[in-house]
Amino acid sequence: MAAKKGLYHNINQKRKRIAAGSGEKMRKVGSKGAPTAKDFKESAKTAKKK
């Protein structure tokens, strides 16, 4: 089974779709389904070092 790409990958992919004119919008901070501060801390733990 392939590993999940991660939070930042998903955010960047959505930004690309929005820039291409998909009509989607980013979720506001605190709205249902939006990443929380905890989600960002968890993703930082597994981030690849450049």
Phi and psi in degrees as a GROMACS rama.xvg file:
@    title "Ramachandran Plot"
@    xaxis  label "Phi"
@    yaxis  label "Psi"
@TYPE xy
-74.4047  145.018  ALA-2
-73.1685  152.351  ALA-3
-67.3147  149.149  LYS-4
-72.466  -38.9932  LYS-5
117.836  167.664  GLY-6
-61.7202  -49.3902  LEU-7
-67.6674  -33.2932  TYR-8
-62.8242  -45.4084  HIS-9
-63.3781  -40.2033  ASN-10
-63.8266  -44.9444  ILE-11
-65.5377  -38.772  ASN-12
-63.7551  -40.8011  GLN-13
-66.8079  -39.7894  LYS-14
-61.1816  -38.9402  ARG-15
-64.7374  -42.1456  LYS-16
-64.5919  -39.9268  ARG-17
-63.9985  -44.0823  ILE-18
-63.419  -29.6291  ALA-19
-81.5283  -4.22385  ALA-20
95.376  32.0874  GLY-21
-72.0306  -20.9643  SER-22
87.8229  -2.18066  GLY-23
-74.547  165.019  GLU-24
-133.993  149.468  LYS-25
-72.8949  145.696  MET-26
-76.5938  145.12  ARG-27
-75.4026  152.846  LYS-28
-59.6252  130.107  VAL-29
90.3878  -9.63084  GLY-30
-78.6984  161.263  SER-31
-62.4  128.791  LYS-32
90.7462  -11.0529  GLY-33
-79.3275  147.191  ALA-34
-63.9119  141.072  PRO-35
-95.1546  172.635  THR-36
-60.5332  -35.1297  ALA-37
-63.0304  -40.5539  LYS-38
-61.014  -40.9077  ASP-39
-68.4849  -37.5775  PHE-40
-65.5202  -41.825  LYS-41
-64.4318  -39.9167  GLU-42
-70.7157  -29.6789  SER-43
-67.0156  -28.41  ALA-44
-66.9504  -31.7266  LYS-45
-104.871  7.73452  THR-46
-67.1515  143.04  ALA-47
-79.5382  137.32  LYS-48
-79.4377  136.815  LYS-49
